[in-house]
Amino acid sequence: SSIMRCSVQDSFWNVKSGCQPGRRPRCGTAVSAAIFAIVIAMIVPPAFSALRNRLSAGDLGKVSCALPLGKLRLEVPEGRIPVAIIAPGSFSPPTLLHLRMFEEARDALERSGNNFAVVGGYMSPVHDAYGKASLAPAHHRLSMAEAAVSDSDWIMADGWECACRDRWTPTVKVVERFAAELNKVAISIGTKRPEVAQVRTVMLCGGDVLQSFNDTKKTGERLWTDKEIEVLLGQHGVVCVGRSEVDLEAWAHESPVLRTHLDNLFFAKPRALSGISSSVVRAHLASNESIRYLVHDKVRDYILDHKLNELPNWQ
């Protein structure tokens, strides 16, 4: 990971030590505690599996929780509206299709007739506590997301959701956090002086997530509450990239939940449909098959270097 870790703190052991950029943490009590924790975790796997995941990968440090801004455009042409694309997701692992969806979404927004200018995009890996069976540990998913966007000039990976929270955060809260942080950034429109509170946030999703807005739980409750939909579609926006031949735009017009928010709902219709998905990548890995050209080469290297292909939940 490219993240600089400049403190060591573990809530189980209440141990702290320091480090300096470019140098490894000093050996001492923290390392001893980490080794002891790993030994105990190996003896009693069910009780300490989460702790072992944190320590075994060297995830003793503290991830920077500040929103990365290095690739954000700070100037847009006169009359344009700055937009940031936010993609919460599992990214276990991130695929080339995830990256392609960002490109499709940017084209759709900038050609929507709303004078949008996309100034940046963010991958936001979900917290481990989300509980999805196929999730690799969060620090691995964040590192893979960073690798996936390493040569993009506008897409970034943000670790706040997966590494800076002690529990799962609902998608709406994640989008609201992005909006709050981006509204602190001064953007210059045309020849005007830079001003804050100008960036609009739009959530990127696939057709499966969009269709889930209509879903109900076994209890009869809606999967997405009216308040959540109002925040996502009433206050922000959603851009949906279809991955099948289903006409999602026509479907949205028939949906009683979505048709009142069509002005903030945008659709990208890829010219080429792809069957690439994280589950397909995991299936190839489980069969000891090549995943080249399904994921970024740096993601492939990371998976093999860290033996993620051997994860039990990826088999």
Secondary structure, 3 states (H helix, E strand, C coil): CCCCCCEEEECCCCEEEECCCCCCCCCCHHHHHHHHHHHHHHHCHHHHHHHHHHHHCCCCECCCCCCCCCCCCCEECCCCEEEEEEEEECCCCCCHHHHHHHHHHHHHHHCCCCCEEEEEEEEEECCHHHCCCCCCCHHHHHHHHHHHCCCCCCEEECCHHHHCCCCCCCHHHHHHHHHHHHCCCCEEECCCCCECCCCEEEEEEEHHHHHHCCCECCCCCECCCHHHHHHHHHHHCEEEECCCCCCHHHHHHHCCCCHHHHHHEEEECCCCCCCCCHHHHHHHHHCCCCCECCECHHHHHHHHHCCHHHCHHHC
